[in-house]
Amino acid sequence: MNKRTRRDFLKTSGLIGTALASSLLHPVKAAPKNVLSLDRMGVLVDTTVCVGCRSCEWACKVAHGRPTPPLPAYEDRSVYQNTRRPNQDAVTIVNEYHQEEGSGPAVYAKVQCMHCDHPSCVSACIVGAFTKEENGSVVWDTNKCIGCRYCMVACPFQIPAFEFGEALRPDIVKCDFCYSRTQEGRLPACVEVCPVEALTYGPRTELIKVARERIRRAPEKYVHRLYGEYEAGGTAWMYLAGRDFASLGFPDVGTHPMPGASESIQHGIFAYFVPPVLLYALLGGVMWITRHRKETDQKEFK
């Protein structure tokens, strides 16, 4: 190795070492905030009351400044021909389910982020863009998001969507539990607009009591189960129904919190992580040194 190659090697190594040391001395905290308050809020959805008017879909878009047609346009029932999922254009939707063999009226079920007590999206996010707030909301900071979409893979309810059509600044999109509204003491938009009061907003512990009392008073009307009380370790949104939840599109996610061991492992790694740009710089430096050495060796051999 000649003097110039040796000098370049030491210079590059020094820069890489300085960058790594700086990263370790000034760590980037990726661990998320995950507050599980006893006073956290929730919503009780009574599917036996919902009439499928889709006013909640309209109110959600209006509250979040999303383009939407006038409310009368939501009277179109043709959307019920296909089962839908929340997407980048609609973070809450309503699906229609018919009784077996056409007996009895249709049942309607609203779908949105469940705002889990132990959110897998919070656990999966390597940069701490997702947080579980004290009031029960699971929200995200789009300025921290790096677009890895791990949250989409991790969610047992298949909720987070990605704006693939946005070339310059795509975002992860999902229901934020109307966080800005509730911080001002207002109701979530969907709860406020519901004309039949199928949605009840309040402290989660109180909603569980309300649900159990409804089942006690009308045991023939309801399945004796509150979906979301224990599912995935508990969720802020909970449902009453008059028929099996599986027949209404609700997934069987078990009762254990979704994050499990992945949370401690992943955030243990990324709590003091080396930023991706620095890793690329390190790898690029090693590749440059290796290539330059080969070229120099070949010249000296000749």
Secondary structure, DSSP 8 states (H G I E B T S, - for coil): --HHHHHHHHHHHHHHHHHHHHHHHS-B-----B---TT-EEEEEETTT-----HHHHHHHHHTT-----GGGGG-GGGGGS-----SS-SSEEEEE--GGG-S--EEEEE----BSS-HHHHH-TT--EEE-TTS-EEE-TTT--S--HHHHH-TT---EE-TT-SSS--EE---TTHHHHHTT---HHHHH-TT--EEEEEHHHHHHHHHHHHHH-TTTS-S--BTSSGGG-BSEEEE-SS-GGGGT-----SS-S-THHHHHHHHHHTTB--HHHHHHHHHHHHHHHHHHHHHHHHHH-
